[in-house]
Amino acid sequence: MKIAIVGAGIVGVTTAFELAQDGHAVSVFEQRSAAAEESSFAAGGLLAPGLLSPWSAPGASPFPTLLGSQSTLRLGSALTLAEMSWLRRWRRAARACAKSGEPRPPLVALERLARYSQVRLLHLTESLDLRFEHSHGTLLLLRSPDDTKTLTAAIKALRDGGGTLHEVDADTARSIEPGLSPALHLAGALHAPEGLSGNCRQFALVMRQASQHRGAQFHFNTRVHRLAGHPIGVHVQGEATPRPFDAVVLCAGAQSAALLRPLGQNLPLVALHGSSVSAPLREELHAPQGVVVDVQTQTTIARLGQRVRVSGGAELGRGTAQAHPQTLNTLYRVLGECFPGGVTHSSGLQVWRGARPMLPDGPPAVGATTVPGLWLNLGHGASGWSLACGSARALADQIAGRTPDIDLEGLGAQRF
Ligand SMILES: Cc1cc2nc3c(=O)[nH]c(=O)nc-3n(C[C@H](O)[C@H](O)[C@H](O)COP(=O)(O)OP(=O)(O)OC[C@H]3O[C@@H](n4cnc5c(N)ncnc54)[C@H](O)[C@@H]3O)c2cc1C
């Protein structure tokens, strides 16, 4: 088949690879000049377990607080109706999860996809001999005994799915991550020995090359300003007529909803912004070895080769293009509290702000739409890096008419 993909973030690039691998003629349209220039540029790095990414789904992380300088969710000056409705749905689902302590179906669907994705990523890494910065082990810091309570449903979903998560005391946590500050008070920690972190952008770039070797064509600086419905195709900005295709896969991240609306497809997708700071390593022994999640502040600190990346913050609604000052304060504070002396602040700092393309229940939309030939792979929220390889393979199987390796219940666009 002749297939167009809109968007060359981590999701578009992995989708291009799987479709090209299946023998399709793939054309990727990307408005930026390279792959992974938007949400996938400097994402936190947490790959596995995907469910432990802060903000991965309502009920997977602590209930979002809105007020005060320590709030985990910051609201912009003017929320749209869509953003207000998204927030209501997210908070309602998070509250229901916190009350019962049981994982709701979206949490289970997300865990299943994240687990499959990890297997697929490891397979691709080995079979294609992919080189990208990565490290092993995930440690969740529990600063107070209450931190575990807020994670009950996620922990259950992880363990029910076959994941290993050890409850460890503060001394054991320090032996797993010896760079943790002795001054940091810990009630304990949760350790996922099979956890992984990695550099999302680097992986996207090597996967773009692997896709090109299989014949995928990448058209950079090429904006799709409209999708054509009947017959299916893409209107490229500056061209008079649409380019026809047998199928179009929309992987346009946070900008997908606007492209879908004219075709009568309304998805409750919002952009939840956050930031990351990447700093050069100063002292190996004082830096994280794998990825560390600070449950209380919803931040992650990941080791990426010779750098450490701290990320977090959640901002809904209109804001500036710059990182939010309070988010940055939190990132620097948490990094200093956990790994003082691990990084150098004087030069080589990279500060980034990006959007998590979020649906209100957590999991992405992966599959067919009601428009013949139009497929979705979008809305991966806070765990697009963790989910990309699995959702790309599952979508390619659906397009080929094969039964995917995992149950896709809870991932269809029709659920909204
Ligand atoms: C602060 C922060 C920390 C994060 N940490 C993690 C983490 O630790 N682990 C994890 O798994 N995930 C994390 N994420 C989430 C992850 O970054 C996203 O889920 C993922 O990058 C989304 O990938 P994507 O390909 O869907 O979107 P994008 O990377 O945004 O790609 C979409 C692409 O579509 C292109 N595009 C859009 N519209 C058009 C158009 N009309 N024409 C042509 N091209 C178009 C865009 O230019 C863009 O390149 C984090 C996100 C943030 C913001």
The ligand as a Tripos MOL2 file, in Angstrom:
@<TRIPOS>MOLECULE
LIG
   53    58     1     0     0
SMALL
NO_CHARGES

@<TRIPOS>ATOM
      1 C1          8.4700   17.3140   30.1250 C.3       1 LIG1
      2 C2          8.1320   16.0220   29.4560 C.ar      1 LIG1
      3 C3          8.6790   14.8440   29.9440 C.ar      1 LIG1
      4 C4          8.3590   13.6380   29.3410 C.ar      1 LIG1
      5 N1          8.9240   12.4950   29.8410 N.ar      1 LIG1
      6 C5          8.6250   11.3020   29.2740 C.ar      1 LIG1
      7 C6          9.2180   10.1150   29.7710 C.ar      1 LIG1
      8 O1         10.0250   10.1340   30.6980 O.2       1 LIG1
      9 N2          8.8680    8.9440   29.1940 N.ar      1 LIG1
     10 C7          7.9750    8.8800   28.1590 C.ar      1 LIG1
     11 O2          7.6740    7.7810   27.7070 O.2       1 LIG1
     12 N3          7.4190   10.0020   27.6620 N.ar      1 LIG1
     13 C8          7.7120   11.2050   28.2000 C.ar      1 LIG1
     14 N4          7.1330   12.3420   27.7180 N.ar      1 LIG1
     15 C9          6.1010   12.2270   26.6870 C.3       1 LIG1
     16 C10         6.6670   12.0950   25.2920 C.3       1 LIG1
     17 O3          7.6250   13.1070   25.0980 O.3       1 LIG1
     18 C11         5.5300   12.2390   24.2570 C.3       1 LIG1
     19 O4          4.4690   11.3880   24.5760 O.3       1 LIG1
     20 C12         6.0240   11.8650   22.8710 C.3       1 LIG1
     21 O5          7.1770   12.5900   22.5360 O.3       1 LIG1
     22 C13         4.9270   12.1340   21.8250 C.3       1 LIG1
     23 O6          5.4500   11.7630   20.5800 O.3       1 LIG1
     24 P1          4.6660   12.0980   19.2470 P.3       1 LIG1
     25 O7          5.4640   11.5370   18.1420 O.co2     1 LIG1
     26 O8          3.2520   11.6870   19.4000 O.co2     1 LIG1
     27 O9          4.6280   13.6960   19.1910 O.3       1 LIG1
     28 P2          5.7420   14.7000   18.6480 P.3       1 LIG1
     29 O10         7.0960   14.2940   19.0560 O.co2     1 LIG1
     30 O11         5.2940   16.0810   18.9890 O.co2     1 LIG1
     31 O12         5.6460   14.4990   17.0820 O.3       1 LIG1
     32 C14         4.5830   15.0180   16.3100 C.3       1 LIG1
     33 C15         5.2100   15.5820   15.0560 C.3       1 LIG1
     34 O13         4.1730   15.9690   14.1610 O.3       1 LIG1
     35 C16         4.5890   17.1130   13.4790 C.3       1 LIG1
     36 N5          3.3890   17.7830   12.9630 N.ar      1 LIG1
     37 C17         2.3390   18.2530   13.6710 C.ar      1 LIG1
     38 N6          1.4190   18.8020   12.8290 N.ar      1 LIG1
     39 C18         1.9020   18.6410   11.5880 C.ar      1 LIG1
     40 C19         1.4160   19.0170   10.2990 C.ar      1 LIG1
     41 N7          0.2440   19.6470   10.1520 N.pl3     1 LIG1
     42 N8          2.1660   18.7300    9.2090 N.ar      1 LIG1
     43 C20         3.3810   18.0900    9.3400 C.ar      1 LIG1
     44 N9          3.8890   17.7450   10.5400 N.ar      1 LIG1
     45 C21         3.1640   17.9900   11.6430 C.ar      1 LIG1
     46 C22         5.2910   17.9230   14.5610 C.3       1 LIG1
     47 O14         6.1760   18.8910   14.0000 O.3       1 LIG1
     48 C23         6.0150   16.8370   15.3350 C.3       1 LIG1
     49 O15         7.3420   16.6290   14.8660 O.3       1 LIG1
     50 C24         7.4530   13.5830   28.2580 C.ar      1 LIG1
     51 C25         6.9230   14.7700   27.7520 C.ar      1 LIG1
     52 C26         7.2610   15.9820   28.3390 C.ar      1 LIG1
     53 C27         6.6940   17.2460   27.7840 C.3       1 LIG1
@<TRIPOS>BOND
     1     1     2 1
     2     2     3 ar
     3     2    52 ar
     4     3     4 ar
     5     4     5 ar
     6     4    50 ar
     7     5     6 ar
     8     6     7 ar
     9     6    13 1
    10     7     8 2
    11     7     9 ar
    12     9    10 ar
    13    10    11 2
    14    10    12 ar
    15    12    13 ar
    16    13    14 ar
    17    14    15 1
    18    14    50 ar
    19    15    16 1
    20    16    17 1
    21    16    18 1
    22    18    19 1
    23    18    20 1
    24    20    21 1
    25    20    22 1
    26    22    23 1
    27    23    24 1
    28    24    25 2
    29    24    26 1
    30    24    27 1
    31    27    28 1
    32    28    29 2
    33    28    30 1
    34    28    31 1
    35    31    32 1
    36    32    33 1
    37    33    34 1
    38    33    48 1
    39    34    35 1
    40    35    36 1
    41    35    46 1
    42    36    37 ar
    43    36    45 ar
    44    37    38 ar
    45    38    39 ar
    46    39    40 ar
    47    39    45 ar
    48    40    41 1
    49    40    42 ar
    50    42    43 ar
    51    43    44 ar
    52    44    45 ar
    53    46    47 1
    54    46    48 1
    55    48    49 1
    56    50    51 ar
    57    51    52 ar
    58    52    53 1
@<TRIPOS>SUBSTRUCTURE
     1 LIG1         1 GROUP 0 **** ****
